Amino acid sequence: MYPTSQPFEQGMLKVSDIHSLHYEISGNKEGNPVVFLHGGPGGGFDVTDQGFFNPQKYKVILFDQRGAGKSTPQNRSASLEDNTTWDLVKDIEKLREFLKIDKWHVFGGSWGSTLSLAYAQSHPDRVKTLVLRGIFTLRKSELKFFYQEGASHIFPEAWADYVAPIPEAERHDMILAYHAQLNSVDEKTRITAAKAWAKWEMTTSKLRIDPAHVAHADDGQFANAFARIENHYFVNDGFMREGQLLEKQEIDKIRHIPTIIVQGRYDVVCPATTAWALKTVFPEATLNIVPDAGHSSREPGIAKLLVEATDKFANL
């Protein structure tokens, strides 16, 4: 990965009566523009996300989606209001127009891949290329595997911690049960649930459990935004039709866009079956499966291929 640097521009963009988005721009002021779409939803970006892009060639735009990171508001009640997939798609367009960019490269992993596909299918004329990692399309089968039964068979000890806050009688629908606790009026209940939800994903996101990554879930502010916004999207099926992003009519809109997919073979958060489903309906895309990686973009094999992908597209 490339070294990071201080942004040469940063600010807040008001996108609605409620929400303002924090953004940062780094790299080459005259470079090829690329927008980085972070995961979660609710995860926020990290300054090291610059590292996927050659700073000599790219103008790198990072921003926190509604309710995440340094975007406002961040309080319990407001961050979910006017917060849907299609609100975020409109936000990306508002940011592009605000920055006076005609077309840009789009890069996203996990939920970022969901949002990248939704944005590209909505505005295919504004997307130069797509680099996608850990494909997630929010189908019910994907949510069931990670949050109900599937990954639980691979990480049983972590699963025990994940289900602990939920009464046994409610465990038949973990996403819905967590929804109640994550929206509790009692702050202790809410934060305990948020930390447990976040810990489950942090524990399972790498091929080898990374204690430092898991410890991130202990940050109450991060966990609250991450868990509540994720859960909000999931109980609402991503505000999309089942399988919408994989429909032929939607893929037909983006077939002309050069696309590289990077997928960890042992990704249990967003299993490879979804990347394969995307490749099947979108054969024009290049699919790279990393044999010794899980979900995280920081897995060495995944990071290497992501950088190779952005290097390949740098002059387009």
C-alpha positions in Angstrom: 0.0 0.0 0.0 1.0 3.6 -0.6 2.0 6.0 2.2 -0.6 8.3 3.5 -0.4 12.1 3.7 -2.3 15.1 5.2 -5.3 16.0 3.1 -4.9 19.2 1.1 -8.7 19.9 1.4 -11.3 18.9 4.0 -14.7 20.1 5.0 -18.3 19.4 5.7 -20.9 19.2 2.9 -24.5 19.8 3.9 -26.6 17.2 2.0 -30.0 17.6 3.8 -31.7 19.6 6.5 -30.3 17.0 9.0 -27.1 15.6 7.6 -23.7 17.1 6.8 -20.9 14.9 5.5 -17.2 15.1 6.5 -14.8 14.7 3.5 -11.1 14.8 2.9 -9.1 15.0 -0.3 -5.5 13.9 -0.6 -3.0 12.8 -3.3 -2.5 14.9 -6.5 -4.7 18.0 -6.8 -4.7 17.5 -10.6 -4.9 13.7 -10.4 -7.4 11.2 -11.6 -10.4 11.5 -9.2 -11.4 8.4 -7.2 -14.0 8.2 -4.5 -13.6 5.7 -1.6 -16.9 4.2 -0.3 -16.4 2.8 3.2 -18.0 -0.2 4.8 -20.6 -0.9 7.4 -22.8 1.0 6.7 -21.7 3.2 9.6 -18.1 2.2 9.6 -16.6 5.5 8.5 -13.3 5.9 6.7 -9.8 5.7 8.0 -6.9 7.9 6.8 -5.0 4.8 5.8 -7.6 4.1 3.2 -5.6 6.5 1.1 -3.0 3.8 0.8 -4.9 1.9 -1.9 -4.1 4.7 -4.4 -0.9 6.1 -5.9 -0.8 9.6 -4.5 1.1 10.8 -7.6 -1.7 9.7 -9.9 -4.9 9.9 -8.0 -6.9 12.7 -6.4 -8.3 10.7 -3.5 -11.7 11.6 -2.1 -12.7 10.0 1.3 -15.9 10.8 3.1 -18.0 9.6 6.0 -21.5 8.5 5.0 -24.6 9.7 6.9 -24.3 9.1 10.7 -20.7 7.7 10.4 -17.3 8.9 11.4 -17.1 12.7 11.6 -20.3 13.3 9.7 -23.1 15.0 11.6 -25.4 14.4 13.4 -23.9 11.6 15.5 -26.4 11.4 18.4 -28.6 8.4 19.0 -31.9 9.6 17.6 -30.9 11.5 14.5 -28.3 9.4 12.8 -30.9 6.9 11.3 -33.3 9.6 10.1 -33.2 10.1 6.3 -30.5 7.4 6.1 -31.2 4.9 3.3 -29.2 3.5 0.4 -30.7 5.9 -2.0 -30.0 8.9 0.3 -26.4 7.8 0.2 -26.4 7.5 -3.6 -27.8 11.0 -3.9 -25.0 12.2 -1.4 -22.3 10.7 -3.7 -23.7 12.7 -6.6 -23.9 15.9 -4.5 -20.3 15.5 -3.5 -19.2 14.9 -7.1 -21.1 18.0 -8.2 -19.8 20.1 -5.3 -16.2 19.1 -6.2 -16.8 19.8 -9.9 -15.8 16.4 -11.0 -17.2 15.1 -14.3 -16.5 11.4 -13.9 -14.6 9.4 -11.3 -13.3 6.0 -10.3 -15.3 4.3 -7.6 -13.7 2.0 -5.0 -15.7 0.1 -2.3 -15.5 -3.0 -0.2 -18.1 -5.0 1.8 -21.0 -2.5 2.3 -18.9 -0.2 0.1 -19.3 -2.7 -2.7 -23.1 -2.6 -2.2 -23.1 1.2 -2.4 -20.7 1.2 -5.3 -23.0 -1.0 -7.4 -26.1 1.0 -6.4 -24.4 4.2 -7.3 -23.0 2.9 -10.6 -26.3 1.5 -11.6 -28.0 4.8 -10.8 -25.3 7.0 -12.5 -23.4 4.8 -14.9 -22.3 7.8 -17.0 -20.4 9.2 -14.0 -18.2 6.1 -13.2 -14.9 5.5 -14.9 -14.1 2.2 -13.3 -15.1 0.0 -10.3 -12.8 -1.7 -7.9 -14.9 -3.9 -5.6 -13.9 -6.1 -2.6 -15.8 -8.6 -0.4 -19.0 -8.4 -2.4 -22.2 -7.8 -0.5 -25.6 -7.4 -2.1 -27.8 -7.6 1.0 -29.8 -10.6 -0.1 -31.6 -12.4 2.8 -29.4 -15.5 2.3 -26.2 -13.3 2.9 -27.7 -11.8 6.1 -28.8 -15.1 7.4 -25.4 -16.7 6.9 -23.6 -14.1 8.9 -26.1 -13.0 11.5 -28.3 -16.2 12.0 -26.6 -19.4 11.0 -23.5 -20.1 9.0 -20.6 -18.2 10.2 -21.7 -19.3 13.7 -20.4 -22.8 12.8 -17.0 -21.5 12.0 -16.5 -19.1 15.0 -18.6 -20.7 17.7 -16.8 -19.0 20.6 -17.3 -15.6 19.1 -20.9 -16.5 18.3 -21.5 -17.2 22.0 -20.4 -13.7 22.8 -22.6 -12.3 20.0 -25.8 -14.0 21.2 -25.2 -13.3 24.9 -27.1 -10.0 25.1 -30.2 -11.5 23.5 -32.7 -13.5 25.5 -32.9 -17.1 24.3 -36.5 -16.8 23.2 -35.6 -14.0 20.8 -32.6 -15.7 19.1 -34.6 -17.1 16.2 -34.2 -13.6 14.5 -31.0 -12.1 15.7 -31.2 -9.0 13.5 -34.6 -8.1 14.8 -33.7 -8.9 18.4 -30.7 -6.6 18.1 -32.8 -3.9 16.5 -34.8 -3.7 19.8 -31.7 -3.4 22.0 -29.8 -1.0 19.7 -32.8 1.3 19.7 -33.4 1.0 23.5 -34.0 4.2 25.5 -31.6 2.8 28.0 -28.1 3.8 27.0 -26.3 1.0 28.8 -28.5 -1.6 27.0 -27.8 0.1 23.7 -24.0 0.4 24.1 -23.7 -3.2 25.4 -25.6 -4.5 22.4 -23.6 -2.2 20.0 -20.2 -3.5 21.3 -21.3 -7.1 21.0 -22.6 -6.6 17.5 -19.4 -4.8 16.4 -17.2 -7.4 18.1 -18.8 -10.2 16.2 -17.8 -8.6 12.9 -14.4 -7.5 14.0 -13.6 -11.0 15.2 -14.6 -12.7 12.0 -13.3 -10.3 9.4 -9.8 -11.7 9.1 -8.4 -15.2 8.4 -6.5 -15.0 11.6 -8.2 -13.2 14.5 -6.5 -9.8 15.0 -6.8 -8.7 18.7 -6.2 -5.1 17.8 -9.0 -5.2 15.3 -11.4 -6.8 17.8 -10.5 -4.2 20.4 -11.9 -1.5 18.0 -15.4 -2.8 19.1 -14.8 -1.5 22.6 -14.9 2.1 21.3 -18.5 2.9 22.3 -18.9 5.8 19.9 -17.7 3.8 16.9 -19.7 0.7 18.0 -22.9 2.7 18.5 -22.8 4.2 15.0 -21.5 1.0 13.3 -24.0 -1.4 14.9 -27.1 0.9 14.8 -26.7 2.0 11.2 -25.8 -1.5 10.0 -28.8 -3.0 11.8 -31.1 -0.2 10.5 -30.2 -1.1 6.9 -30.5 -4.8 7.4 -33.9 -4.8 9.0 -35.0 -2.7 6.0 -33.5 -5.1 3.5 -31.1 -2.4 2.3 -34.1 -0.4 1.0 -33.9 -2.6 -2.1 -35.7 -5.4 -3.9 -34.4 -8.8 -3.0 -31.4 -9.4 -5.3 -31.8 -6.0 -7.0 -28.1 -5.3 -7.6 -27.7 -8.7 -9.4 -30.7 -8.3 -11.7 -29.9 -8.4 -15.4 -31.6 -5.1 -16.0 -29.4 -3.5 -13.4 -26.1 -5.1 -14.5 -26.8 -4.2 -18.1 -26.4 -0.5 -17.1 -22.8 -1.1 -16.0 -21.4 -3.7 -18.4 -19.3 -1.1 -20.1 -17.6 0.0 -16.9 -14.2 -1.7 -16.4 -14.6 -3.7 -13.1 -12.2 -5.6 -10.9 -13.5 -7.7 -8.0 -11.2 -8.9 -5.2 -12.6 -11.6 -2.9 -11.1 -13.5 0.0 -11.7 -17.3 -0.3 -12.4 -17.6 3.4 -14.5 -14.5 3.9 -17.3 -15.4 6.3 -18.7 -11.9 6.5 -19.4 -11.7 2.8 -18.8 -15.2 1.5 -17.4 -15.8 -2.0 -20.7 -17.1 -3.3 -21.9 -13.5 -3.7 -18.8 -12.5 -5.7 -19.4 -15.5 -7.9 -23.1 -14.6 -8.3 -21.9 -11.1 -9.5 -19.3 -12.6 -11.8 -22.0 -15.0 -13.3 -24.3 -12.2 -14.3 -21.5 -9.8 -15.0 -18.9 -11.9 -16.9 -17.2 -8.7 -18.3 -15.9 -8.1 -14.7 -12.5 -9.6 -13.6 -12.9 -11.7 -10.5 -9.8 -12.4 -8.3 -10.2 -14.9 -5.4 -7.4 -14.6 -2.8 -6.7 -18.2 -1.5 -5.4 -17.2 1.9 -7.7 -14.3 3.0 -10.8 -13.5 4.9 -12.9 -10.4 4.6 -10.7 -7.5 5.6 -9.1 -5.1 3.0 -6.0 -5.3 5.2 -5.4 -9.0 4.5 -2.0 -8.9 2.7 -3.2 -10.8 -0.4 -6.3 -8.6 -0.7 -4.5 -5.3 -0.2 -1.9 -6.3 -2.8 -4.6 -7.0 -5.5 -6.5 -3.9 -4.7 -3.5 -1.8 -5.2 -2.7 -3.6 -8.4 -6.2 -2.9 -9.6 -6.0 0.8 -8.9 -2.6 1.0 -10.5 -4.1 -0.7 -13.6 -6.9 1.9 -13.8 -4.8 5.0 -12.8 -4.4 6.3 -16.4 -8.0 5.6 -17.6 
